[in-house]
Amino acid sequence: MAIYTQARDNMVLSQLLPNKIFSGAILKIMAKLPREEFVPRSLSHLCYGDEAIKVLKNRYLLSPMVFGRLAQEANIQKTEKILDIGFGTGYSSILLSFLCRKVISLENDKSLVTRLKNTLLEYEVLNVYPVSGSLRKGWSEEAPYDVIFIEGAVQHIPDVIMNQVKEGGRIITMQEQGFSAFPHALVLTKKEGSWTRKYPFEAATPRLDEFTVNERFIL
């Protein structure tokens, strides 16, 4: 619909570009991929706003700015393999599929896996592979990964997930910070067996409950 086409153009001009999202590939994909198809019909009028949208129980479509910045910070290459944890309705996995070689999409609800498989057929996407399992355990069958996305704000990233990243690989998510009102973007990069941390921006982002832990745990 023309109204959504205009809304996507406005999203790029008023949300993505002003927030330092300059990747031509990401801007092009986000300008074309219809976010309205990944939210309940009753919420489609909100899908190009600047806030996350609750699409399922404990699953959100991240705001355009947050997802766009995270994807840009990941510096994804065409040859790379990604694990997308907590994909919800599948918008993230399909968008990421245009940036990389292969996406393993992980959810703990088999109905979401079935839904994404049907969506992939509709969009003729051939390099996304939905699987069902514990989000906190990742998906070791396809490890190691170049990039792991966790789709929501976390308090802690389990070692079992960190161990699924290859040398030079990255974990991308939003991390809650006790001293800040908003979660911070977190880019973890594995270098010579240790990790470097980068916190490029902060933004309101819903928590992914599967990664909530006792406060004594600190990343």
C-alpha positions, 0 to 999 in steps of 0.5 A, a space after each residue: 500500500 502506498 501509505 506504508 511505502 511513504 511510511 518506510 521512506 519517512 522512517 529512513 529520513 526521520 529515524 534512521 539517518 538522523 541516528 547515524 545509520 548510514 549503511 546503504 545495504 541496511 537502509 535499502 532493506 529497511 526501506 523495502 521490507 514491510 514491517 506492517 506484515 510482522 505485527 498484528 493487524 490491529 497494530 499496523 498503524 504503529 509499526 513505523 513509529 519510534 518505539 518497540 511493538 509488542 507482537 507476542 508474549 515477551 516478544 517485540 519488534 524492536 524500534 527501527 532505530 535500535 535494530 538498524 543501529 545494532 545491525 550496522 554495529 555488527 558489521 555483517 559480511 556477505 560470507 558470514 553465518 548468524 544466529 538470531 535468538 528470539 526472532 519473534 515474528 521473523 522480521 529480524 531474521 529476514 532482514 539479516 538474511 540479505 546481509 549474510 550467507 546464512 541465518 539460523 533463527 532460534 525460538 523456544 515456541 515451535 509455532 513461531 518456527 512454523 510461522 517463520 517457515 511459511 513466511 520464508 516461503 512467501 518471501 522466497 528467502 532461502 538462507 534462513 533456517 528456523 529451529 526450536 530450542 532454549 534461547 539461553 542455550 543457543 544452537 550448538 549444532 551450527 556453531 561457531 557463528 560469526 555473529 549472534 543477535 539477541 533480540 531484546 535487552 538482557 541482563 546476562 549472556 550465558 557462557 554456553 552462548 559466548 562459546 558459540 562465537 568463532 574467533 573474530 565473531 561478535 555478539 550483538 544485543 542491548 544490555 541493561 545497566 544498573 546506573 542508566 535508565 535505558 539499556 546500552 547497545 552491547 557489541 562483544 567481539 572475540 579476539 584471541 580467546 578474550 572479549 572486547 566490549 563496546 557500548 555505542 548507544 543507549 535506547 529504550 528496549 524491552 527486556 527479553 525475559 529468558 536472559 533475566 538473572 539474579 542481580 549477583 550475576 554481572 557480565 
